């Protein structure tokens, strides 16, 4: 049996027109999220984001204050104290990032620790031992696929971003021509300086939430997960990115899927990280897939995020679809779209709605066409949203 029967629908039709250079009239033709062009010093970039999206940043801050204080049963003052603890680490490891975060805060009328809290929300959750939040964590599906189109090898890096629907209006896209680093394009939650994106070296990164029993040692701070994502986006190569991640202090776990269409051709690797270890994984001929549990045998022994059926079922279905579609669909972008649109294995599909967990649904589908330099997005779950094609960097 072959899953994911091919159908001619509006998404596929618009995609086919785009492939041959024909534009389609559509009310969804505008970018699915606000897009901001940034340039200049780190402080300039931060000020521009803070000025443009102050309201969104305040809303995101309030959400994370409530989520972290309720989950971890800690006061807001304690959360701000923890957020301040990341400033010295960033100042030592990546001072330009601290400058950019400070610019965001000043322009948005916030204190530095308030914007640090948004960027370090995953790490603060680990530090406050937010056990009640385990069932309400971002539960994303990521994959990297290759294929040949008209004799050209194509590399696609993709994921569904699953999180609380309250944050459905939180994402923004910014295209940065920073002063000291490669130009890049990224989707973030307003207030963050990095998340899912790729740069002018055609190096991209996706994120999956992971947790490990080594996370959150008291008063032990590291580079926040979302700042590590930005550090990867600032790199020239996968090898450099791996070195940066391994050499950076960490206090929380995550999964980073990296792909690059560089001078040596398309390649993809997966980094499972914990405070103490980094495991490098590679995919098979059908591609590379990851959800929300550790795959490395050693790290898997301490995994605390793979407690439910969702991560296992999404992983198995994404692997199965990627394999079965390989011979039917040459273009890995279209293959990635079909995988991310999948509603198989209800109530734990890859493209998620509010059931069974009303606190988590797919807020965006993201595909980075690293070969053809395109950023392809949906606003909402891909199974009932249009894919919108944006130019890359």
Buried (B, 14 or more C-beta within 10 A) or exposed (E): EEEBEEEEEEBBEBBEEBBEEEEBEEEBEEBBBBBBEBEBBBBBBBBBBBBBBBEBBBBBBEBBBEBBBEBBEBEEEBBBEBBBBBBEBBEEBBEBBBBBBBBBBBBBEBBBBBBBBBBBBBBBBBBBBBEEBBEBBBBBBBBBBBBEBEEEEBBBBBBBBBBBBBBBBBBBBBBBBBEEBBBBBBBBBBBBBBBBBBBBBBBBBBBBBBBBEBBBEEEBBBBBBBBBBBBBBBBBBBEBBBEBBEEBEBBBBBBBBBBBBBEEEBBBBBBBBBBEBBBBBEBEEBBBBBBBBBBBEEBBEBBBBBEBEBBBBBBBBBBBBBBBBBEEBBBBBBBBBBBBBBBBBEEBBBBBBEEEBEBBBBBBBBBBBBBBBBBBBBBBBBBEBBBBBBEBB
